[in-house]
C-alpha cells in the first residue's frame, strides 16, 4: 500500500477543518434569528438574575411618572418639636357637655348644703332652680363658683353664699384614636404629662410594622373658631335664653325697620329697587316704590299704607358691612368664596411619629398628648394584584397584610417564576391612574433582574402580563431536544446473545 505524502495529508486536515468551521458558521447563522432580538440567552431566555460579584444598590420606584401624576399632599406633616415633649399644666376650663355639681350652703335650708348636678348646654350655660342662667363656658370651677355667688346675690337669696363646684366629667380633657387599631374611640386624659406611648397602650392591638402614626392637633385662635359663644354682657342677662340676640357694648344695635330693606339688598347682592324677602314680608303684602306696604284686607275706600318701619321684623338680622350667610343656626359673615369669615383661623399640625423608634423607647419621640388630639393609625395598603401570561402560577395575589411592600420581582417569584416561553423584555403593567382610567406601560423585567433598572412597588388592582414572541416555542422545542443521561448502562442486541452467553441449552 502506497503511503500518502505528508503534504497531501496536511491539505486534507486543513480542508476538513475548513468544512467544520463553515458548518459551525452556517449553524450560527441559521440559529441566530431563532434567538430573537430581545433575548441574550439561547438556552433559556426566561432566566433572570444579576449573578455578579460586584454589589449594587438600586432604588425601588413608588410611582411611574410616565403614567401617574404627582400625588397631592392634602396636609403636610410636621416633625416633632421640643415643645411637644413638655406638658402644659393649667387649670381645666369647662366646655359644653361637661357635667358639674354645684353646692350652695343655706340655699334651701339653713345649715344644709343644696347640691345641683347640671350639664353645660350648647350655649355654655348652666341652669340652677331659682336663678337665671349662669354662663360657665371656658371658665374654671372657681370662676363658675364666683358667677353662681353673684347670681344668688342678684336673685335676693343670699348676700355672700358659700358655693363649691365639683367637676364630674371633662369633655375637653379627652383625646381620640382612629384608624387600624382594635380600640378606637375617645379616651380621658388622666394627667397633663400623658404620653403617646401610654395612649398606644390603651388603644389595643395594632400593626407594629406600621411605619408612622400621626397626631392631628388643632388649636383655634378665636372662640368663634372653637365653637364657643362669647361671654354674655350685662345687658344679655335680661334674656339668658338668647344671649347672642342681645346688643353688646362694642357692636352697633341690629338694624331697625328703616334700613331693613337696604340690609336685605346687601345680603342678596342686589341694588336698585328693593325687593321683599319671603322671610321678612308675609305673603299677600304689596310694596310700592316709596317703601310702603299694602296690608291685605284694607278696603278700597279706606286704602291704608303703613310704613315698613312700623312693622317689627320677625327674624333677627345682624348688622353687616359685607355679605352674610346663615349657617348652623346663626348668621356669619361670608367671604368671596362663600365660606364664613375666619375660615382659616385654625392652626393645625399633623405630627408624624416613627413607630419603630417610639416602641424602641426613644424619649425624644414620645410626645405629650394634648386635649383634643386625634391619633391616627394608618391602615396598611391591601388589595389584589393580578398576574397572567407566561407565569407558572397565574392568578390573583394579595398584598402583604402585615404592611409590607410587594415589588414586581417579588410578585413574579411568588407566582413560581416565569414559564419556559416567557420573554422578560415583554412585560406589560396595567395600573389604575384615576376614576375610570387605567394606563399600561411596558417594562423590561430582565433589566430589573440584572439591577440595571429599578424595581417597582405594586399597588392594588395592578395587572402584570408576561408576554412571549414567535421564536419562544421553537427555542423551547430545541432546548427540550438536548437530553443528558447519567449513570452506567449498555445495550445488547439479541442477535449477538449467543456470542456473549453461548448457545441456549437444547430443549430435547
Secondary structure as the mmCIF struct_conf table of DSSP 4:
data_model
#
loop_
_struct_conf.conf_type_id
_struct_conf.id
_struct_conf.beg_label_comp_id
_struct_conf.beg_label_asym_id
_struct_conf.beg_label_seq_id
_struct_conf.end_label_comp_id
_struct_conf.end_label_asym_id
_struct_conf.end_label_seq_id
HELX_LH_PP_P HELX_LH_PP_P1 UNK A 2 UNK A 5
HELX_RH_AL_P HELX_RH_AL_P1 UNK A 6 UNK A 32
HELX_RH_3T_P HELX_RH_3T_P1 UNK A 33 UNK A 35
BEND BEND1 UNK A 37 UNK A 38
BEND BEND2 UNK A 40 UNK A 40
BEND BEND3 UNK A 42 UNK A 43
TURN_TY1_P TURN_TY1_P1 UNK A 45 UNK A 46
BEND BEND4 UNK A 53 UNK A 54
STRN STRN1 UNK A 60 UNK A 61
BEND BEND5 UNK A 62 UNK A 62
TURN_TY1_P TURN_TY1_P2 UNK A 65 UNK A 67
BEND BEND6 UNK A 68 UNK A 68
HELX_LH_PP_P HELX_LH_PP_P2 UNK A 69 UNK A 72
BEND BEND7 UNK A 74 UNK A 75
STRN STRN2 UNK A 77 UNK A 78
HELX_LH_PP_P HELX_LH_PP_P3 UNK A 79 UNK A 81
HELX_RH_3T_P HELX_RH_3T_P2 UNK A 82 UNK A 85
BEND BEND8 UNK A 86 UNK A 86
TURN_TY1_P TURN_TY1_P3 UNK A 96 UNK A 97
STRN STRN3 UNK A 99 UNK A 109
TURN_TY1_P TURN_TY1_P4 UNK A 110 UNK A 111
STRN STRN4 UNK A 112 UNK A 119
TURN_TY1_P TURN_TY1_P5 UNK A 122 UNK A 123
BEND BEND9 UNK A 124 UNK A 124
STRN STRN5 UNK A 125 UNK A 126
TURN_TY1_P TURN_TY1_P6 UNK A 129 UNK A 130
BEND BEND10 UNK A 131 UNK A 131
STRN STRN6 UNK A 134 UNK A 135
TURN_TY1_P TURN_TY1_P7 UNK A 137 UNK A 138
HELX_RH_AL_P HELX_RH_AL_P2 UNK A 141 UNK A 154
TURN_TY1_P TURN_TY1_P8 UNK A 155 UNK A 156
BEND BEND11 UNK A 157 UNK A 157
BEND BEND12 UNK A 159 UNK A 160
STRN STRN7 UNK A 163 UNK A 169
TURN_TY1_P TURN_TY1_P9 UNK A 171 UNK A 172
BEND BEND13 UNK A 173 UNK A 173
STRN STRN8 UNK A 174 UNK A 179
BEND BEND14 UNK A 180 UNK A 180
STRN STRN9 UNK A 181 UNK A 181
TURN_TY1_P TURN_TY1_P10 UNK A 182 UNK A 183
STRN STRN10 UNK A 185 UNK A 188
TURN_TY1_P TURN_TY1_P11 UNK A 192 UNK A 193
STRN STRN11 UNK A 195 UNK A 195
HELX_RH_AL_P HELX_RH_AL_P3 UNK A 196 UNK A 203
STRN STRN12 UNK A 206 UNK A 206
TURN_TY1_P TURN_TY1_P12 UNK A 208 UNK A 209
BEND BEND15 UNK A 211 UNK A 211
STRN STRN13 UNK A 212 UNK A 220
BEND BEND16 UNK A 221 UNK A 222
TURN_TY1_P TURN_TY1_P13 UNK A 223 UNK A 227
HELX_LH_PP_P HELX_LH_PP_P4 UNK A 229 UNK A 233
HELX_RH_3T_P HELX_RH_3T_P3 UNK A 234 UNK A 245
BEND BEND17 UNK A 246 UNK A 246
BEND BEND18 UNK A 249 UNK A 251
HELX_LH_PP_P HELX_LH_PP_P5 UNK A 252 UNK A 255
TURN_TY1_P TURN_TY1_P14 UNK A 257 UNK A 258
BEND BEND19 UNK A 259 UNK A 259
HELX_RH_AL_P HELX_RH_AL_P4 UNK A 260 UNK A 268
TURN_TY1_P TURN_TY1_P15 UNK A 269 UNK A 269
BEND BEND20 UNK A 272 UNK A 273
TURN_TY1_P TURN_TY1_P16 UNK A 278 UNK A 280
BEND BEND21 UNK A 281 UNK A 281
HELX_LH_PP_P HELX_LH_PP_P6 UNK A 282 UNK A 282
TURN_TY1_P TURN_TY1_P17 UNK A 283 UNK A 284
STRN STRN14 UNK A 286 UNK A 287
TURN_TY1_P TURN_TY1_P18 UNK A 289 UNK A 290
BEND BEND22 UNK A 291 UNK A 291
STRN STRN15 UNK A 292 UNK A 294
TURN_TY1_P TURN_TY1_P19 UNK A 296 UNK A 297
BEND BEND23 UNK A 300 UNK A 300
TURN_TY1_P TURN_TY1_P20 UNK A 301 UNK A 302
STRN STRN16 UNK A 305 UNK A 307
HELX_RH_3T_P HELX_RH_3T_P4 UNK A 308 UNK A 310
BEND BEND24 UNK A 311 UNK A 311
HELX_LH_PP_P HELX_LH_PP_P7 UNK A 312 UNK A 313
BEND BEND25 UNK A 314 UNK A 315
BEND BEND26 UNK A 321 UNK A 322
STRN STRN17 UNK A 324 UNK A 327
TURN_TY1_P TURN_TY1_P21 UNK A 328 UNK A 329
STRN STRN18 UNK A 330 UNK A 333
STRN STRN19 UNK A 334 UNK A 334
TURN_TY1_P TURN_TY1_P22 UNK A 336 UNK A 337
BEND BEND27 UNK A 338 UNK A 338
HELX_LH_PP_P HELX_LH_PP_P8 UNK A 339 UNK A 339
STRN STRN20 UNK A 340 UNK A 340
TURN_TY1_P TURN_TY1_P23 UNK A 341 UNK A 344
STRN STRN21 UNK A 346 UNK A 354
HELX_RH_AL_P HELX_RH_AL_P5 UNK A 355 UNK A 360
TURN_TY1_P TURN_TY1_P24 UNK A 361 UNK A 361
HELX_RH_3T_P HELX_RH_3T_P5 UNK A 363 UNK A 365
HELX_LH_PP_P HELX_LH_PP_P9 UNK A 367 UNK A 367
STRN STRN22 UNK A 368 UNK A 368
HELX_LH_PP_P HELX_LH_PP_P10 UNK A 369 UNK A 370
TURN_TY1_P TURN_TY1_P25 UNK A 371 UNK A 372
STRN STRN23 UNK A 374 UNK A 377
HELX_LH_PP_P HELX_LH_PP_P11 UNK A 378 UNK A 381
STRN STRN24 UNK A 384 UNK A 389
BEND BEND28 UNK A 390 UNK A 390
STRN STRN25 UNK A 391 UNK A 391
TURN_TY1_P TURN_TY1_P26 UNK A 392 UNK A 393
STRN STRN26 UNK A 395 UNK A 398
HELX_LH_PP_P HELX_LH_PP_P12 UNK A 399 UNK A 400
TURN_TY1_P TURN_TY1_P27 UNK A 401 UNK A 402
BEND BEND29 UNK A 403 UNK A 403
STRN STRN27 UNK A 407 UNK A 407
HELX_RH_AL_P HELX_RH_AL_P6 UNK A 408 UNK A 414
TURN_TY1_P TURN_TY1_P28 UNK A 415 UNK A 416
STRN STRN28 UNK A 418 UNK A 418
TURN_TY1_P TURN_TY1_P29 UNK A 420 UNK A 421
TURN_TY1_P TURN_TY1_P30 UNK A 424 UNK A 425
STRN STRN29 UNK A 427 UNK A 434
TURN_TY1_P TURN_TY1_P31 UNK A 435 UNK A 436
STRN STRN30 UNK A 437 UNK A 443
HELX_RH_AL_P HELX_RH_AL_P7 UNK A 445 UNK A 449
TURN_TY1_P TURN_TY1_P32 UNK A 450 UNK A 451
BEND BEND30 UNK A 452 UNK A 453
STRN STRN31 UNK A 455 UNK A 456
STRN STRN32 UNK A 457 UNK A 457
TURN_TY1_P TURN_TY1_P33 UNK A 460 UNK A 461
STRN STRN33 UNK A 463 UNK A 466
TURN_TY1_P TURN_TY1_P34 UNK A 470 UNK A 470
HELX_RH_AL_P HELX_RH_AL_P8 UNK A 471 UNK A 481
BEND BEND31 UNK A 487 UNK A 487
HELX_RH_3T_P HELX_RH_3T_P6 UNK A 494 UNK A 496
HELX_RH_AL_P HELX_RH_AL_P9 UNK A 497 UNK A 501
HELX_LH_PP_P HELX_LH_PP_P13 UNK A 503 UNK A 506
#
